[in-house]
């Protein structure tokens, strides 16, 4: 799961090429979302791509960073125990 979180690769179906950001032609707006721990979190719709990307980046900091930090701490602790 951590590898997926760290990956910035958008899906092949992405309309923007940016992970978690899509464009809706009918509305003429961009939407942003993020998936975390089995839930999809809708971040809103935005007039510009830049606004949607900023919302997505902020959500990554809020939702993914604690998970990554926890994983890295556990990995360091495990390596330290193996060395002892």
Secondary structure, DSSP 8 states (H G I E B T S, - for coil): -HHHHH-----TT-SSSSTTEEEETTTTEEEEEEEETTEEEEEEEESSHHHHHHHHHHHIIIIIHHHHHHHHHHHHHHHHHHH-
